[in-house]
């Protein structure tokens, strides 16, 4: 173990890593990050209601026709039975 420490003791870390191009790492990481971002979409409070809706207190019995159709379609898209939210809080 001591001989390993001695082998590295004379090396200059700046000299060892000066040939590494950090820009290539940055570019590769940016490409990777952008490809991950393509899988996700950020929704905000002004998102059109045809894409997403927020209910403070969900009550399936008190939905208007537009909300009811939206919930039925969303549940069907998620492969849920339309009655799956009954009795859930």
C-alpha positions as YAML, in Angstrom:
chain: A
units: angstrom
residues:
- id: 1
  name: UNK
  ca: [0.00, 0.00, 0.00]
- id: 2
  name: UNK
  ca: [2.81, 2.39, 0.89]
- id: 3
  name: UNK
  ca: [4.57, 1.70, -2.41]
- id: 4
  name: UNK
  ca: [1.38, 2.62, -4.29]
- id: 5
  name: UNK
  ca: [1.26, 5.97, -2.48]
- id: 6
  name: UNK
  ca: [4.88, 6.59, -3.32]
- id: 7
  name: UNK
  ca: [4.23, 5.81, -6.99]
- id: 8
  name: UNK
  ca: [1.62, 8.57, -7.18]
- id: 9
  name: UNK
  ca: [3.28, 11.05, -4.85]
- id: 10
  name: UNK
  ca: [5.45, 12.57, -7.57]
- id: 11
  name: UNK
  ca: [2.65, 13.07, -10.07]
- id: 12
  name: UNK
  ca: [1.12, 16.47, -10.71]
- id: 13
  name: UNK
  ca: [-2.71, 16.13, -10.93]
- id: 14
  name: UNK
  ca: [-2.98, 19.17, -13.19]
- id: 15
  name: UNK
  ca: [-0.53, 17.61, -15.61]
- id: 16
  name: UNK
  ca: [-2.33, 14.26, -15.50]
- id: 17
  name: UNK
  ca: [-5.71, 15.74, -16.43]
- id: 18
  name: UNK
  ca: [-4.71, 18.61, -18.73]
- id: 19
  name: UNK
  ca: [-5.27, 16.50, -21.85]
- id: 20
  name: UNK
  ca: [-8.91, 15.79, -20.94]
- id: 21
  name: UNK
  ca: [-11.25, 17.95, -23.00]
- id: 22
  name: UNK
  ca: [-14.01, 19.08, -20.65]
- id: 23
  name: UNK
  ca: [-15.96, 20.59, -23.54]
- id: 24
  name: UNK
  ca: [-16.53, 17.13, -24.99]
- id: 25
  name: UNK
  ca: [-17.93, 15.99, -21.62]
- id: 26
  name: UNK
  ca: [-20.15, 19.06, -21.47]
- id: 27
  name: UNK
  ca: [-21.44, 18.47, -25.00]
- id: 28
  name: UNK
  ca: [-22.11, 14.79, -24.36]
- id: 29
  name: UNK
  ca: [-23.90, 15.56, -21.09]
- id: 30
  name: UNK
  ca: [-26.01, 18.26, -22.77]
- id: 31
  name: UNK
  ca: [-27.01, 15.83, -25.52]
- id: 32
  name: UNK
  ca: [-27.91, 13.21, -22.91]
- id: 33
  name: UNK
  ca: [-29.90, 15.71, -20.85]
- id: 34
  name: UNK
  ca: [-31.78, 16.97, -23.91]
- id: 35
  name: UNK
  ca: [-32.68, 13.43, -24.92]
- id: 36
  name: UNK
  ca: [-34.09, 12.76, -21.44]
- id: 37
  name: UNK
  ca: [-36.05, 16.01, -21.55]
- id: 38
  name: UNK
  ca: [-37.74, 14.88, -24.74]
- id: 39
  name: UNK
  ca: [-39.58, 12.21, -22.71]
- id: 40
  name: UNK
  ca: [-41.16, 14.72, -20.34]
- id: 41
  name: UNK
  ca: [-43.40, 17.73, -20.58]
- id: 42
  name: UNK
  ca: [-43.75, 20.37, -17.91]
- id: 43
  name: UNK
  ca: [-47.31, 21.42, -17.20]
- id: 44
  name: UNK
  ca: [-48.17, 24.70, -15.55]
- id: 45
  name: UNK
  ca: [-51.33, 26.19, -14.10]
- id: 46
  name: UNK
  ca: [-52.20, 27.77, -17.45]
- id: 47
  name: UNK
  ca: [-52.02, 24.45, -19.32]
- id: 48
  name: UNK
  ca: [-55.09, 24.06, -21.53]
- id: 49
  name: UNK
  ca: [-57.76, 21.99, -19.72]
- id: 50
  name: UNK
  ca: [-57.95, 19.53, -22.62]
- id: 51
  name: UNK
  ca: [-54.53, 18.18, -21.55]
- id: 52
  name: UNK
  ca: [-54.67, 18.25, -17.78]
- id: 53
  name: UNK
  ca: [-57.08, 19.21, -15.01]
- id: 54
  name: UNK
  ca: [-56.63, 19.72, -11.31]
- id: 55
  name: UNK
  ca: [-59.32, 18.95, -8.75]
- id: 56
  name: UNK
  ca: [-58.91, 20.29, -5.20]
- id: 57
  name: UNK
  ca: [-61.41, 17.77, -3.90]
- id: 58
  name: UNK
  ca: [-62.32, 15.11, -6.43]
- id: 59
  name: UNK
  ca: [-65.94, 14.01, -6.25]
- id: 60
  name: UNK
  ca: [-67.09, 11.90, -9.18]
- id: 61
  name: UNK
  ca: [-70.72, 12.60, -8.38]
- id: 62
  name: UNK
  ca: [-70.41, 16.38, -8.68]
- id: 63
  name: UNK
  ca: [-68.54, 16.64, -12.00]
- id: 64
  name: UNK
  ca: [-70.04, 18.70, -14.78]
- id: 65
  name: UNK
  ca: [-70.40, 17.06, -18.21]
- id: 66
  name: UNK
  ca: [-67.08, 18.39, -19.54]
- id: 67
  name: UNK
  ca: [-65.10, 17.20, -16.50]
- id: 68
  name: UNK
  ca: [-66.91, 13.86, -16.47]
- id: 69
  name: UNK
  ca: [-66.01, 13.18, -20.11]
- id: 70
  name: UNK
  ca: [-62.42, 14.25, -19.47]
- id: 71
  name: UNK
  ca: [-62.09, 11.91, -16.47]
- id: 72
  name: UNK
  ca: [-63.65, 8.99, -18.34]
- id: 73
  name: UNK
  ca: [-61.27, 9.48, -21.27]
- id: 74
  name: UNK
  ca: [-58.25, 9.86, -18.95]
- id: 75
  name: UNK
  ca: [-59.17, 6.71, -17.03]
- id: 76
  name: UNK
  ca: [-59.72, 4.75, -20.25]
- id: 77
  name: UNK
  ca: [-56.34, 5.94, -21.57]
- id: 78
  name: UNK
  ca: [-54.73, 4.77, -18.32]
- id: 79
  name: UNK
  ca: [-56.57, 1.42, -18.57]
- id: 80
  name: UNK
  ca: [-58.63, 2.09, -15.41]
- id: 81
  name: UNK
  ca: [-62.26, 1.18, -14.95]
- id: 82
  name: UNK
  ca: [-64.38, 4.36, -14.86]
- id: 83
  name: UNK
  ca: [-65.63, 3.42, -11.40]
- id: 84
  name: UNK
  ca: [-62.14, 2.93, -9.97]
- id: 85
  name: UNK
  ca: [-62.07, 6.26, -8.13]
- id: 86
  name: UNK
  ca: [-65.22, 5.71, -6.14]
- id: 87
  name: UNK
  ca: [-64.55, 5.54, -2.39]
- id: 88
  name: UNK
  ca: [-60.95, 6.79, -2.84]
- id: 89
  name: UNK
  ca: [-59.73, 9.92, -1.10]
...
